[in-house]
Each structure stands twice: as C-alpha cells, then as structure tokens.
C-alpha cells in the first residue's frame, strides 16, 4: 500500500514538472517564436562590433532608418529596463505597444525607460548618471498607468525626480 502511494506521488511530481516546462515553453512563444525567424541569426562579431560603436559614442544617437527605436536592455527580478529614443518616448501608442509586449513576456513586471543605452541599468541600485537618463516608468504594483519621469534636481546625489502620470496602459493609449 505504501509503495503504491509512493509511486503515485512520484508520478504526480513528474507530471507537474512536465506541465511547468510546457507552460514556460508556451509563455516564451513556443514553436511560433522559432517559425517566425526567416533569416539566420547575426554572427557574434557583428553584434559586438555594433555594441562597441555604441559605447564609443559620447551622446545618444538617433537610430538610422530601419533600426529599432527601443530595445529591452535587461530584466532582473520584477524589473525590465528599456532603452528608447528621445523621439519614441513621446509616442504614446508605441509606449502602449511596448508595455503590452513586455507584459506578455514578463507578467506584472515594472518597466523603466531610459534614453541612453549606455546608461540603462542592468541591476539596482541605479547610479546618479543612470537616474539622469530615466525618462519613464510603469509599475503595475504602484499604478495601472505609465508615468513620465522628470529630474527636478540633478545637482544632488541621488538626483530628485517627479513622475507625471498619463492614461497610457499596456496595449491602450488615448
């Protein structure tokens, strides 16, 4: 009797493990994610060369036509940091789309927007330089809408900020 209960317990554990793996696979896009890729991935040397060129640039540059206007830089804990161009942060419909895409990938994740890729944090705490490049945030634990971030005093450490609430939500903008 005990052996039978023991065997049923392990079968249940294996089934739960398989369900978790499949759930993670489906949430990450599953097979559809791979079937959408028609071109081979970029070679590592191309990516590192582009990143090296960006690091050498002292000021944020506008992307060339065809280049993305935003990019996920890091995801740690429940925070996703995003680099976005200064022009793109003004597009409320683009912000709503970005928030929706990130929410699909990382449920209930806070999203912090920065206008300089080199100063977009990949962890906390943020440096003063990173705080000066912070332009927007969405934190579903605090508010259901996106807020712009404005530095009010850059001369102290840490810089003080204020948030300006909007009506932008994941997948919705007026």
Secondary structure as UniProt FT lines:
FT   HELIX           2..27
FT   TURN            28..29
FT   HELIX           30..35
FT   HELIX           44..56
FT   TURN            65..66
FT   STRAND          70..76
FT   TURN            77..78
FT   STRAND          79..84
FT   TURN            86..87
FT   HELIX           88..90
FT   HELIX           92..105
FT   TURN            107..108
FT   STRAND          110..114
FT   HELIX           117..119
FT   HELIX           128..132
FT   STRAND          134..138
FT   TURN            140..142
FT   STRAND          147..153
FT   STRAND          160..165
FT   TURN            170..171
//
